[in-house]
């Protein structure tokens, strides 16, 4: 499927996360979050405190930020039995504005900090902000299917200008993006597809094209989440940015001059659910914002690759040790020559044309069982001689850049 041999570039960064800041010296809450809200009942002339966990949702030009106070939380690194109230804040790459597709990185995190402080719901030093711990961290990898975009960056702290692009016709690129998404859907294991939502959810509509494995569920912030259940998404970023149900408002405000949006295939994964999952799944001991920002693409590659080993089927089966006789080797060489000479030549054609028996007796098949045994023999001969693994008749393959990125055999 990789019609363009030019190496595809991958833009890596943090798309979203929840930052947890202890409410102690160094953090000042704004009036809204620190005020006490009271409910008054006219009939009984009674008062009731109705907001034990203050929450605020701020919507700004397609950017949705949430603030929430959680009482009596146990923070990693605190003394045993010590409880602390915390302020949870949504960190979004969208708060960067036009550089949104860069993702959150060390070179732009100050912009995120300034944006949140400007909303007036809390105050703290920049250093205190970086010391906060992260949960629900979504890492993103954007794969660009065209030649116009060639950033040289594979780490969060790389400097580059993502807006210096050449205008290109994105229709072929969008087609390639959709084709790869279709392959992800087809390659998903049968038992996972059969479970449906929330385990597996596909979208193949004009305004929503992608697939989700293990939807994110509310309240899943505690305990370790196994890699095979890690929330992961693959979708056409350009379609999502142009959809009224998606991020169209944000695109009109900040990305209206971008011509390459439909060439982006985005892979997002909830690589750090919480501190416990980060440690047990990927050996990350420090989930502070400051430390997570130092993670490179190579550091985070297992977060993308490992879940897909559980989600997707592979046509590859390791070959058995070669034990073929000279006549079997000649047959295997003949079959290989046929496959190379004619791309449309199938294993079924080989079964129909070849009537050589493993017992070296040349005669027609006696019955279906005899023919089935013959098919199995030919397949094993080819696998054993050339070490090519199982020959698949499924021509649906992911682009080379995706296979290489996920380090998966397809």
PEMO-V464911 format. One record per helix or strand of 3 or more residues. SS is the DSSP state (H for helix, E for strand). FROM is the first residue (numbers start at 1). TO is the last residue. If there is no record, write none. Layout:
ss=SS from=FROM to=TO
ss=SS from=FROM to=TO
This chain:
ss=E from=10 to=22
ss=E from=27 to=29
ss=H from=31 to=34
ss=E from=38 to=41
ss=E from=46 to=49
ss=E from=55 to=60
ss=E from=63 to=73
ss=E from=84 to=92
ss=H from=93 to=102
ss=H from=109 to=118
ss=E from=122 to=124
ss=H from=126 to=131
ss=E from=133 to=144
ss=H from=171 to=187
ss=H from=190 to=195
ss=E from=200 to=205
ss=E from=208 to=213
ss=H from=227 to=229
ss=E from=232 to=236
ss=H from=237 to=242
ss=H from=248 to=254
ss=H from=261 to=263
ss=E from=264 to=272
ss=H from=275 to=282
ss=H from=289 to=292
ss=H from=297 to=311
ss=H from=326 to=341
ss=H from=347 to=353
ss=H from=368 to=386
ss=H from=400 to=406
